[in-house]
């Protein structure tokens, strides 16, 4: 058992290649946890350990795993308590209960039953691996030993996969994860030139391509270009399964470093630094936000930019101001004033909804502020250095090359979002474990 645990630990660490921040990793136990779980026993009352990754070099690339989190002793105690709760619920449900109470307890029992099945699979896989380990120790043939070692490797990978599946099952889900999203991009400031507007247009196109890559709907609500092909501001409604959950960590300040393509700085090869902001809001259901029409001021005006004779000569653009809060939105994408008004109302509803849930979201994010950043727009989350062809995500200290391919909004962006979610999920689970440890 001891040897198998060490092998599992080494495989887990060697395959970790983690992008999880060091502050998160310091909370993960690196000492192999070898005690067999005893379902129904009382969890330990030891404090949550403050631990380090001794001797592990920092890495830039990531796997899809939670790494050494499984080896955390407090996690094992937490699992014990959940299994004890499952056993108690099984007995309680055999008693006479009120209908509402039975419904709530049955739902919880069902959740813990799924967890119990996963844990049982892990124990079975570990038992089979130990038996195979004993067979390898008794072999005299080098050829047979190599074959069994290959099979043992497959078993260990399966155990790690099951462990990760169980850990993901424990990660709490946020209330708005399955909602659609409103995505806005806003040009920021620069040391010179028009690189901010140009970069804002590139980032907006990146997310539009990403929506197509994920088979999502991407409905442009507002698009305000500048005179040189760049973009001052744009907003879109992104519709699809779990869109907000996927995009929520993209919100923040994106910094660009590049040499302008035109002007004196271009001729002098002078690098300029600029920023743009991405805002990602959950799109609420209409029943979630009630708006009193008497609190709205609605203005119409002529749309700007290209769009044909009709667009430039009629008051089709709409601006809506919510008087109590001062929130203002506008839409000028459609030829019809009615259509523009409908889209503007969707944007306004999302912004008002953001205010109502901001406190809830900030509480959830406060514990992760240093690890994965918040979705607060003051956070600089990413730097795009065109002169060095390098992208850096500052929340997870992750770097990749080939910026142009990344801005295509396909596999590289999708892979980075996976890594950010891995770090966020690990930190969220760590918080759950710490809360449990402080309560026992």
N, C-alpha and C positions, 0 to 999 in steps of 0.2 A: 504493500500500500504506500509506504514511504517513497519507494523508488518511483512508482507510477505518478505520485503527486509531483515529485520533482521534475519528471519528464514532461508532464502537462504544463507545469510552470514555465519550463524553459521554452517549450514550443509556443506558449502563449506570448512570452516576452519577445522571442526571436521573430515572431510573426506580427508583432504589434505595430512597428513602424508608426508610432502614434503621432498625431498632430494635436492631441489633447494637451492643453497648456500645462506648464510645470506646476502651477498652483493647484491644478486638479490632480495631477499625478502624485503630488506629495500626500494626497489623501488616500492613496491606494496602497494596500498592504502588499509588500513584496515578499514576505515570508510565506512559503507554501503552507497552506492550511490542510492538515492531514487528518483531522478528527472526522470520523464518519458521523453524518447527521443522524440524530436520534429524534424522530418525529414525536412530538408531544412533550419533550423535555423543556424545562424553563430556560429562556435565553440568558446569556451572561449579562451581568450588570457592569462590565468593565467599560471605561470611557472610550469614546471613539479615538482610535490610535492616530497619532500624527507620525507619518511614515515617509520614507524617502526611497528613491530608486537608486540604490547603491550600484555604482559601476556601470550604469546604462548610459551610453552616449546619446545625445539628442539627435533626432532624425527629422527629416523634412517631409518624407512621404508617409502615407497613412494606410492602414488597412481599414476594413469595415467593422472592426471589433471593439469591444470595451477593454481589451487588453487585460491587465492584471486585476481588474476590479473583482473578478470572481474569487480571487484568493483573499479578499478582505474578510477578516474574521467576524467583524460586526455584520457584514452582509449575511454570513452563514447563520449568525444568531437571529437576524431578521427573518430569514427563511424558516428557521425553526419556529419562530413565533407565529408566522403565517400558517404553517402546517398545524400548529396547535389550535389556532383559531378555526381552521377547517374542520378538525376533529370535533371541536366543541359545537360548531354550527350543525354538523351532521346529527349530533345527539339532540340539540335544541329543536331541530325541525321535526323530530319524532313526537314532540309534545303538542298539546293543544294551544294554538296561537290565534291572535286576531288576524284577519285577512291582510291588512296593511303591513303588519309586522312580519307576517310570513313572506309576503312579496319581497320586502326589503332584504330579509335574511336569505331568501332563495337566490336573489340576484348576487349577493356577496358570495354565497356558497358556490354558485356556478363559476364565478371568477376564480376563486381559490381552487376549484376542482381542475380547471385548466392548468393552473400553476402546479398542482400536485402531479398531474400526468407528465408534465415536462420534467419535473424533478425526479420522478420514477424512471423515466427514460435515461436520464443522466446517470443515475445509480446503476441501472442495468448495464449501460455502456461501460462504465468504470469497472464493474465486476468482470465483464467479458475481457476487458483490456488486461486486468490483473491475471486472469487465467492464462491468457496468451503470453504474458510476461513470464509466468512460471514455466510454460512449455519451452520458451526460448532459452531459459536458463538451463534446462535439462538436455538440450540438443548437443550433439557432437559434430554433426555435419554442418560445414560452413555454408553450403548451398541452401539447405533447409532453413538455417538461421536467417539468412538474408531474405528469403521469401516471407518468413513470419514477421521479420522486422518491417518489411514493406506493408504487410497487413496491419501491423501495430500502428504504423504511421497514419494509415487511413482511419483506424479506430480513434486515435487521438484527435485527428481533425474533426471527426464527427462529434466527439465529446465537446470540443471547443465551440462548434457550431450550435449545439444544443444549449450550452451555457449562455452564449450570446442571445439566443432566442428567448431564453428565460429572463435574462436581464432586460431585454427590450420590453418584455411583457410587464415588467415592474415600473417602467418609466411612466410617470403621470402624464396624461394628455391635457393640453390646454383647451379651454372652452371653445375657442374660435378656430381651432386648427382646420376643421373641415369646411370653413366658409370660403367663398370666393374672395378676391382681393381687389382693392384699388391701388394701382401703382402710379406714383408720380415721380418725375425727374425735374430738378430745378438747377439751372446753371448757377455757379458760384463765382468767386472772385479769382483773379489771376494776377501774376506779376507783370503781365503784358500780353498783347495779342488777343486773338479770339479762340484760344485753345479750350476755354471752358465750354463755350457754346458748341464747338465742334465735338468735344468729348461727350457732352451731354447727349448730342444726337447719336453718337456711337453706342453709348450705354443703353439708350432707349431702344435702338435697333437690336441690340444684343438680347434684351428681354423679350422683344417681339419675336425674334428668332427662337428664343428658348421656349416661348409659349407654343410655337409651331412644332418644335422638337418634342414637346410633351403632349401634343395633341390637345392643347387648351384653346379656348376662344379668347381673342385679344381685341377688345373693342375700344378704339381711341375715343376719349371723351373731350380732350382738348389738346391742341398742338399749336404752339406759338414759335415759329422759326424766326431767326434773325435774317439780315439781308445777305449774309455770306455763306449760307448753306448750313449754319449751325442751328442750335435750338435753345431758346430761353426757358421754356417750360412745356411739359406735356403730361397728360394723365391718361390712363387706360384702365378699363375694367377687365380683369383676367378671370375667366370662368373655367372651372374644371374640378376634378376630384382632389381635395386636399391642397388647393392652390395656396391658401394663406399659410398653411403649415410649411409648405415648401419654400415660400419666398420671404417669410417673416424676418429672417436674419440678414436679408439683403439691404434692409433699411439702414441708412447712415451716410456718412460723408465718404465719397470716393475721390481720392486725390490722383491727379495726373501730372506727370513730368515728361515734357517733350519739347522739341524744337519746333516752333511754328512753321507751317508750310509756306507762308508768304511773309513779306515785310523785311525790315532791317534785321530782326533777330534771326530770321531764316538764313540770310546771307552771312551773318556773323556766327552762325551755329551756336546761338545762345539758348540755354535750356530755361524754359519757363515752368513755373509750378502753378497749378490751378486746382479748383475743386468743383464738384457738383454733388447734389444731395439726392438720394433715393428715399422715397417715403412709401412704406407698404402698410396699408390699413385693411383690417378685415371688413368685407362688405356685409353689412347686417341685413337680416331679413326686414321687410317693411314693417312687420309687427313689432320689431325691436325698438324702433325709433318713431315716435309720434311727433309731427311737426304742425304747429298751429299756423295756418296760412296768414293770419293777421300779424305774425311776427316776421314776415318776409317782406323784403323790398326787392322787386324784380325790375331790372332795367334791360332794355334792348338796344343794340347798336349794330353797326355794320361790321361784318367780318373783315379781318385783315388778311392780306396775302393773296396768293393766287387762288382761283376758285371759279372763275368765269364771271360773266356779266351779272348774273342774278345774285351771286354771293356778295359782290362788291357794291350793289346798288339797293339792297333791301336790308331792313333791320332784322336779320335772322339770328344774329348772335344774342346770347342771353347771359346776363349776370344776375346772380341771386345772392342777397345779403341777409343773413340771419341776424336781425337787429339785436336781440338780447346778448349774443356772444360776439358779434362783429365778424363772424366767419363769412368769407366771401368766396364764391366759386363762379366760374364762367365756362361756357361751352360755345364753340362756333364751328364745329366740324360739319354739321348737317346743313342742308339747304333750307330745311323747315325749322321755323322758330319753335314749334311744338316739340319736335324731336330734340332740339338743343335744350329746351327746358327740362324735358324728362331726364336727359343725361346729367344736366347740372344738379337736379334734385338727387340723383343717385350719389353724386360726389358729396353734396351737402349732408346727406344722410350718413355717409361713411365718416365724415369729419365730426359730426355731432356724436355719432356712436363712439368714435375714438375718445372723446372727452369723457363719456360715461364709463368707459372701461379702463381708462388710463391708470387709475389708481390700482385696479386689480392686476393689470399687466405689470406695473412697476413693482408691485410686491413680489410677483413671481420671478421677476428678473433681477431683483436686488442682490440675491445671493450669487448670481452668475455674472455680475457686472464686470469683474476683472477677468473672468475666464473666457467667456464667449461674447462679451459686449452686450449692451442692451439694444433695443430698437430705437433708442433715442437718437434724434437726428444730429446731435452734437458729437456723436462718436465717429471718429475717423476709423473706418473699418478696413480700408483697402487702398493700396497704392499701385498705380499703373505707370511703370517707368518705361517709356517707349525707347529712350536712348539706350537702355541696357536690355530691352526686350524681356522685362521681368515684372511679374505680378506678385505682390506680397499681401497676404491677409494677416493683419496685425493681431487679430484675436487668437489665432492658433499658430502664429509664427510659421506660416506655410508659404513657400515660394514655388512658382512654376515659371517656365519660359514659354515663348511663342504667344505673345499677346494677341496677335491677329487671329490666331486660331481660337483663343479664349473668347474674343469678342464676337465670334460667330454664334455664340450662345448655344452650343451643343454639348458634346461630351465633356470637355474640360470644365465648363461651368457646372454641369450636372455633378461631376465628380467632386468639385470643391464644395458644393452645397451638401453633398453626402458627408464629407469630412467635418464640416461645421456642425451638422446635426449630430454626428457621433460625439463630438466634444460636448455639445449642449446636453445630449441625453445622458452621458456619463456624469456630468455635473448635477443634473436634475436628480438622477438616481442617488448620487452621493448625498444630496440634501435630504432625501427621504430616509436614508439609512441613519444620518446624523440625528434627525428628529426622533427617530425610533430609539436610538441609543440614549438620548437625553431624557426620554420618557420612561425608560425601564428602570 
